[in-house]
Amino acid sequence: MAGPHSSSMSDNTASVGALSKQLLSQLPEDSAIWNSLKQAIATSSGFRRWQLERNVDGSLSGMSLDHSVRYYLRETLETLAY
């Protein structure tokens, strides 16, 4: 006997599969958007100031621009969440 959630589970699996295909089809477009956004963030005064503060203690040494921007965004969002 099927439980009350068995049909919704298969529906969810189908939805996730369709969503994954949709996301994969957007990947090149999303990549271009991320690259553009990353460059805009990297030239902002806030990012440059954050970078200077972090480079004093060497915590950003050897970090790629992609990783640095992600780290900056994570720290900024965590700060805003408080």
C-alpha positions, 0 to 999 in steps of 0.5 A, spaced: 500 500 500 502 506 497 503 512 503 500 518 502 506 522 500 508 516 494 505 520 488 508 527 491 515 524 491 515 521 484 512 528 482 518 532 486 523 527 482 520 529 476 520 536 477 527 536 480 529 532 473 526 537 469 529 543 473 536 540 473 535 540 465 533 547 465 539 549 469 544 546 465 541 549 459 542 556 462 549 554 464 553 558 459 548 564 460 549 564 467 556 563 467 557 569 462 552 573 468 557 571 473 563 573 470 560 580 468 558 580 476 564 578 478 568 583 474 563 589 477 564 587 484 572 586 483 572 593 481 568 596 487 570 600 492 567 596 498 571 589 495 578 593 494 577 595 501 575 588 504 581 586 499 586 590 502 584 589 510 584 581 508 591 582 505 594 585 511 594 578 515 595 574 508 588 571 508 587 572 501 594 570 498 594 565 492 586 566 492 583 566 485 578 572 483 572 567 483 574 565 490 575 572 493 569 575 490 565 569 493 568 569 500 567 577 500 560 576 498 559 570 503 562 575 509 558 581 506 551 577 507 553 574 513 554 581 516 548 583 513 544 578 516 546 580 523 
